[in-house]
């Protein structure tokens, strides 16, 4: 997978194509240079309901496992190689339980020459969207959770 991709249209335009039931109000704007750690639109099926509800959500590009102590780990985990994903603890639970689709217009591959790196934009000629396979996790900042716990405790026991 690439290190940069493009979403040239507003993600909400894909609601019909992806048969989305619920869409967030805070979708990121179109961008021609989406880098790891940026906010991106993802589509996931909420399986806690029957039938499942397909949702268009905002996520941070870079997987942060639920057990991680710091969100910075996601900057290194923005690509999961299909041949390794089952073996790495970072991706294991998400692979089993939390899969998503990431809509895109195209992506960049880089050619390195003596003059430097040159980006090549890969995209469908007809402008139709691409869909990347994705994994997601729900992560809570442990420091904020501890602060909230202490705040609740101080209100209960003056």
C-alpha positions as CSV (number, residue, x, y, z in Angstrom):
1,X,0.0,0.0,0.0
2,X,1.0,3.6,-0.5
3,X,2.2,6.2,1.9
4,X,-0.1,8.9,0.5
5,X,-3.5,8.8,-1.1
6,X,-6.1,11.1,-2.5
7,X,-9.8,11.7,-1.8
8,X,-10.8,14.2,-4.5
9,X,-14.5,14.2,-3.7
10,X,-16.4,14.6,-0.5
11,X,-16.7,11.2,1.2
12,X,-20.4,11.7,1.7
13,X,-20.9,11.5,-2.1
14,X,-20.1,7.8,-1.7
15,X,-23.0,7.2,0.7
16,X,-25.2,5.8,-2.1
17,X,-22.4,3.7,-3.6
18,X,-21.5,2.2,-0.3
19,X,-25.1,1.8,0.9
20,X,-24.3,3.7,4.1
21,X,-27.0,3.9,6.8
22,X,-25.5,6.5,9.1
23,X,-22.9,9.2,8.3
24,X,-21.0,11.4,10.7
25,X,-21.4,15.2,10.5
26,X,-17.6,15.8,10.7
27,X,-16.2,14.2,7.5
28,X,-12.7,15.4,6.4
29,X,-12.6,17.7,3.4
30,X,-11.2,16.5,0.0
31,X,-7.4,16.3,-0.1
32,X,-4.8,15.4,-2.7
33,X,-2.1,14.6,-0.1
34,X,-3.4,12.4,2.7
35,X,-0.6,11.3,4.9
36,X,-0.4,8.9,7.8
37,X,-2.0,10.2,11.0
38,X,-4.4,12.4,9.0
39,X,-8.2,12.1,9.5
40,X,-9.9,9.9,6.8
41,X,-13.4,8.6,6.2
42,X,-13.9,4.9,6.7
43,X,-17.0,2.7,6.3
44,X,-17.7,0.0,8.8
45,X,-20.5,-2.3,9.7
46,X,-21.7,-2.0,13.3
47,X,-22.4,-5.6,14.2
48,X,-23.9,-4.8,17.6
49,X,-27.2,-4.2,15.9
50,X,-29.4,-6.6,14.0
51,X,-29.3,-6.2,11.1
52,X,-25.8,-4.6,11.1
53,X,-25.7,-0.8,10.4
54,X,-23.2,0.5,7.9
55,X,-21.6,3.7,9.1
56,X,-19.4,6.3,7.5
57,X,-17.0,7.5,10.3
58,X,-13.9,9.5,10.7
59,X,-10.7,7.7,11.7
60,X,-7.0,8.6,12.2
61,X,-4.9,6.8,9.6
62,X,-2.6,4.6,11.6
63,X,-3.8,1.7,13.7
64,X,-3.5,2.3,17.5
65,X,-4.2,-1.0,19.3
66,X,-6.5,-0.8,22.3
67,X,-3.5,-1.8,24.6
68,X,-1.2,1.0,23.3
69,X,-0.2,3.6,25.9
70,X,0.4,6.3,23.3
71,X,-1.3,7.3,20.0
72,X,2.1,7.8,18.4
73,X,2.4,4.1,17.7
74,X,-0.1,4.6,14.8
75,X,2.4,6.6,12.8
76,X,4.3,3.4,12.3
77,X,1.3,1.2,11.8
78,X,-0.3,2.8,8.8
79,X,0.1,-0.2,6.5
80,X,-0.6,-3.8,7.2
81,X,1.0,-6.3,4.8
82,X,-1.4,-9.1,3.9
83,X,1.3,-11.7,4.3
84,X,2.1,-10.6,7.8
85,X,-1.1,-9.3,9.3
86,X,-2.2,-12.6,10.9
87,X,1.1,-12.9,12.7
88,X,1.5,-9.5,14.2
89,X,-0.2,-8.9,17.6
90,X,-0.8,-5.3,16.7
91,X,-3.2,-6.3,13.9
92,X,-4.6,-9.6,15.1
93,X,-7.7,-8.5,16.9
94,X,-8.7,-5.9,14.3
95,X,-8.3,-8.5,11.6
96,X,-10.7,-10.8,13.3
97,X,-13.3,-8.3,14.5
98,X,-12.9,-4.8,13.0
99,X,-12.6,-4.5,9.2
100,X,-13.4,-1.4,7.3
101,X,-13.4,0.1,3.8
102,X,-11.5,3.3,3.0
103,X,-12.8,5.2,-0.1
104,X,-10.2,6.9,-2.2
105,X,-9.8,8.5,-5.6
106,X,-6.2,7.3,-6.1
107,X,-2.8,6.9,-4.4
108,X,0.8,7.7,-5.0
109,X,3.7,5.4,-5.7
110,X,7.2,6.8,-5.7
111,X,10.0,6.3,-8.2
112,X,13.5,7.0,-6.9
113,X,16.1,8.3,-9.3
114,X,19.4,10.1,-8.9
115,X,17.4,13.4,-9.0
116,X,15.2,12.4,-6.1
117,X,11.8,10.8,-5.6
118,X,9.0,11.4,-8.2
119,X,5.4,10.7,-7.3
120,X,3.2,8.8,-9.7
121,X,-0.5,9.2,-9.2
122,X,-2.4,5.9,-9.7
123,X,-6.1,6.2,-10.3
124,X,-9.0,4.8,-12.4
125,X,-9.1,6.6,-15.8
126,X,-12.9,6.9,-15.5
127,X,-12.7,8.7,-12.1
128,X,-14.5,5.9,-10.3
129,X,-13.6,5.4,-6.7
130,X,-11.1,3.0,-5.2
131,X,-11.7,1.1,-2.0
132,X,-8.8,0.1,0.3
133,X,-9.3,-2.7,2.8
134,X,-8.7,-1.4,6.3
135,X,-8.6,-2.4,10.0
136,X,-9.7,-0.3,12.9
137,X,-9.5,-0.2,16.6
138,X,-11.2,1.9,19.3
139,X,-8.5,3.5,21.5
140,X,-8.9,5.6,24.6
141,X,-6.0,7.7,26.0
142,X,-5.1,6.0,29.3
143,X,-4.0,9.4,30.7
144,X,-7.3,11.0,30.1
145,X,-9.2,7.9,31.4
146,X,-7.1,8.1,34.7
147,X,-7.8,11.9,34.9
148,X,-11.6,11.3,34.5
149,X,-11.5,8.5,37.1
150,X,-9.7,10.8,39.6
151,X,-12.2,13.6,38.8
152,X,-15.2,11.3,39.5
153,X,-13.5,10.1,42.7
154,X,-12.9,13.6,43.9
155,X,-16.6,14.5,43.4
156,X,-17.8,11.4,45.2
157,X,-15.4,11.7,48.2
158,X,-15.0,15.4,49.0
